[in-house]
Amino acid sequence: MEQYATTMSHYRECVEWVFGKLGNLWPFVTDVTRKTTGSRATSKEDWVAALLTNYHTCRYGGVANSYFNTEPPTMQQYRAMYSMGTEDEEGEMDEDG
């Protein structure tokens, strides 16, 4: 059990780095005073902030990339992972997508 906890703590640290980057780039995301019920569309703002943070990581890398000695995907590769076939060969959006 101790080995499992030690292994998992490394992954937890990496997740914390991502949340730290998110908060550094978009401080409004971590502001608890804006999280009151019904005051605004905070879940949409959080989702957009996370998406933009992922694009920022694609462009500039991140702590986790250095730690694991990996290259982040390009923005095109990242977008392709989530486009689900809505682009044609030139990267243009289909009329349906």
C-alpha positions, 0 to 999 in steps of 0.5 A: 500500500505504501508503494502505491501511495508513493507512486500515486503522489507523483501523479497527484503532483503533476495534476496540481501543476496543471491547476497551478498553471490554470490559476496563474494564467486565469486568476479569476478561475481560482477566485472563490467569491465568483463561485456563488450559485446563479451569479454567472456561467462559471462552469463555461468560463472554467471550461474555456480557461482549461481549453486555453491553458491546454493550447498554451501548453501545446505552444509553450510546454509545461512543467509536466513536459519537463518532468516526464521529458516529453514534448507537448502535442502541436495545437493541430494534434491537440485539436484533432484529438477532439474534433472527431472527424469534423475537419477535411484534409486541409483542416477546414471545418465541414459544413456539418461541424 
